Amino acid sequence: MADAHLKGCHPIQNLGAVETYSRRYLYVTALEIVEHDALDATTGQDTPKSAKPITKDVFDGMSIEDQEAIRSIGVQVISLLAMDDVEGAVQYIEQCELDADSKTALWSLLDSKQRAAIKKFTTR
């Protein structure tokens, strides 16, 4: 039998872990039990391309010039929102006549409270 070395466990707990695993392994082998494990749960599933939000991917995929333009618009929108001028921020965004990708990229520069304020204003 091998030893277990689990973090934060006393030697008797390690011994219990070894015995429990051995007993389980022997039952599965003796009774020919098929057991699903974590690997089975993920087999055949596509892995996500990126852990970062899609909005951030859109911004990162833009040219440097386009990123700077979006940042400039973002600074203006954020300053208007900081002054509680949500209507002014929405009007400014509309004046910029951004395409869908640019709006998505701008959205990635705003925090959740800023996005919520804009959403709330535009849905009334």
ABEGO torsion letter per residue (X at the ends): XBBBBBBGBBAAAAAAAAAAAAAAAAAAAAAGBBBBBAAAAABGBBBBABABBAAAAAAAABBAAAAAAAAAAAAAAAAAAAAGBAAAAAAAAAAAGBBAAAAAAAAAABBAAAAAAAAAAAAX
